[in-house]
Amino acid sequence: MTTLKANITETLKTAMKAKDMATVTVIRGLQAGIKQIEVDERIELDDNQVLNVIEKQVKQRKESIKAYQAANREDLASKEQAELEVLSQFLPEAMTEEELDSLIVQTITAQQATSMKDMGKVMNALRPIIAGRADPVQVSAKIKAQLG
């Protein structure tokens, strides 16, 4: 089984051969983010930690797209959207609404959550399961709806 880092490197090589400079730039930025953490913390990142780096960069792109659209800068928003699509290929397949709802109900039951005080407990239990597969903001809203 190949690691996520190896997959990213292979994608970079393919993009370089195809002279797809937009993809090369995004992937090099991603690799730089990964390397920065590895050097700073003197560790080798595993797939989950690499996934966290990718999610952080995806979140930055989404926020930039919103800001550019609000400023009527569609040219910059579309550039960010293209970068978002490059990064998204490394994320696991997204959960369906049904899967997510079912998982939230199961977790609330398993954690014996009854009120909003238990929100953090439920969210912490879900975080490793939803990593890269669901938007934490959306999940949080669904938990509040269930507990509220």
N, C-alpha and C positions, 0 to 999 in steps of 0.2 A: 504494500500500500504506500502510495507516495504521500508525502506531507504537503501541507498547504503552501509552505515556503517553496518547495520544489516545483509545485504546480505554477506558482507565480513566476518563478525563474523561467520555466518552459514557455509560458505565455509571453514573457519579455523577449525571449529568443525568437519566437515565431513572429512577433510584431516587428522586431528589428530586421528580420529577413524580408518581411513584406514592406519594409520602409514605412510603416504606420507610426509616424512620429508622435501623434497625439496619444496613442495607446502606450508607446514607449515612455513618454513623459509621465503619465499617470502611474504606471507600474514602478518606474524608478522612484517616484515620490513615495509610493507605498513601501518599497524596499528600504528607502532612507528612514522612514518612520519606524520600521521594524528594527533596523540596525541601531538606530538611536537608543531605543529602549534596551537592546541587548548590550550595548557598550556602557550605557549609564548604570545598569543594574548588574552587569557582569554575569548575564545568564543567557541561555539558549531558549528562545521562545518556542513553546509547543503550539499545536494547532489552535487551541482555545485562545491563547494569548495573541496569536496572529489574527485570529478572528476579531478580537477586541480592537486591534489596531484598524482593521478594515472597517468595522462598524463605526469607529470614531471618524474616519475619513468620509464614509458615506453620509454620516450625520452632518458633517461640515458642508458637504456638497449640497445637501437638501436645504440647509439654512441659507446658503449662498443663493440658491435658485430662488427661494422665496424673496430674499432681499433684492435681487436683480429684477424680478418680476414686479415687485412693488415700485421700483424705480424706473419701470418701463425700459429696461435694458435687456431685451429679448436675445440680442447677440451673445451677451455674457451668460445669460441663463441657459441658452442652448449649449454653450461650451461646457458649462458645469454639468448639464444633463448628460452629455456624451461621456464625461469623466465618471459620472455616477454609474452609467451602464457598464463601463470597463470594470469598475470596482465590484459591482453587483454580481458579476460572473463568479466571484470567489466565495460568495455567501451561499450557505446551504439553501435548499428549496424552502420557500416561505410556507408557513402553516396556513391551512384553510381556516375560515371563520369557525367552522364546526369543530375542527380539531382544537382550536384555541379555546373556545367556549367550554368544551368537554374537559380539557386539561385544567382550566381555572376552577371549575366545579369540583373536580377530583382533588385538587390541591387544597381548596378551602375546606373540604371534608377531612382530608388527611391531617391538616394543620389544626383542625377543630376551631376554625376561625368563626367568630360570631358577630364581631363589630368592626368598626373602622380602626380600632386600636390594634387589630390583628393584621392590618394591611401590609405592614413591613415584613411580617413573618411569611405571609403568602407570597409576596413579591420576591423575597430572598430565596424561597423554595423554587420558584418558577424561573428565576434568572438564568441558571445554567441550562435549563431545558429549552428556553426560547432564544438563547443566544444566536443571533444572526438569522433567526427564522420568524421573528415577530417584533414589531415596534414596541419597545417598553412603555411608551406613552399610551399607546392604544391598550396594551395589556392592563396598565394601571387603571385606566378609565373603566374597563370591563370589570375589574375586581371591585372598584368603588360601587359600580352599579349592583353587583351581586351582594356586597356587604351592606350597602346603604339601604 
